[in-house]
Amino acid sequence: MVGAGFKVKILIADWFAQMSYKIGSNLDKIQTIGQYNIEVWKATGMDLTRVELVWLSDVMNIHAANFWPLFMDVSQKYTVDNIKRCCSKTIPYGPGILQVTEILLPCLQCAAMLFQKVDIWLLDMDQREVSILARKYCEDIKRENGPIILLNHMLPDLLEYPEIAEKLDHARAISMEDTEDDVNLKVMVRAFCPPQAVKHNPCLEYIKYLILPWFGEFEVVQERNGLHGTNTRS
C-alpha cells in the first residue's frame, strides 16, 4: 500500500484486545504487546517514516461522542443470530459457548470502521464477516459511500486443514519468536507437504506469499542416494 502511494495508518486495536481470552484485560500489558509488534514490523523492513501508528484507545477516547452512539445503533439493528456469524469459529470456552464480549466485539469493530474517515480499509480474511456487517449496515441505513475494504491473505499453520483445527497446534505453527532452527524443524518434520500434493499444502503458501515476493525465486535441491541432483527454480 505504501509502495502504491497510499498514506497508511496502522490501527493498533489495543482496546479490543482486552476482550481476548488469550491476553487478558490489562491495557498496559496489551500496549506492551503492541509495542513489541511494532518492533517486529521494523525488523521485517517496514518503513515507519511512511506509516502512522494509531492506538485505538486514543481514538476512542477522543471521539467517544461519535463512536458510542454508532455502536449502539449497529447493535440495535441486528439480532444475536446475525452477530454470531461474525464471531470466531474457534470458541475457547467450550462447544456452543459464547461469551458476551464475543457478541459485542463485531458491533464494536463495525463502529470503529465507520466512525473514522478512511478511504480504504485493509483487513485480514478472518474479519470478512465483520466487513460484510459494516457494508450491510450502510445499506440498511442508506448511508452513502460505504467502506471500501480489501481483505489480506492469511498464512496457514503447517497442518493439512488448518481452517478446521480445533485449537492452535504450536508445534505446527510458525511464530515471531521462532529461531531459524525452529522454523527448519517445523517445516522438515511437522509440515504437511507430501510429494505432488498441491491442494491444502501450507508450504506452497509460504513459498507463494513470502519467499517469491521477497527473493524472486525458489530453488529446490534434489538429493538422490546422498548426492545432489538437479536444481529446480520457480
ZIUR-V335911 format. One record per run of one state. SS is the DSSP state (a for helix, b for strand, c for the rest). FROM is the first residue (numbers start at 1). LEN is the number of residues. If there is no record, write none. Layout:
[[SS	FROM	LEN] [SS	FROM	LEN]]
This chain:
[[c	1	7] [b	8	5] [c	13	1] [a	14	4] [c	18	9] [a	27	17] [c	44	4] [a	48	3] [b	51	5] [a	56	7] [c	63	1] [a	64	14] [c	78	2] [a	80	5] [c	85	15] [a	100	15] [c	115	5] [b	120	5] [a	125	16] [c	141	7] [b	148	5] [c	153	9] [a	162	3] [c	165	5] [a	170	3] [c	173	7] [a	180	11] [c	191	11] [a	202	14] [c	216	3] [b	219	6] [c	225	2] [b	227	7] [c	234	1]]
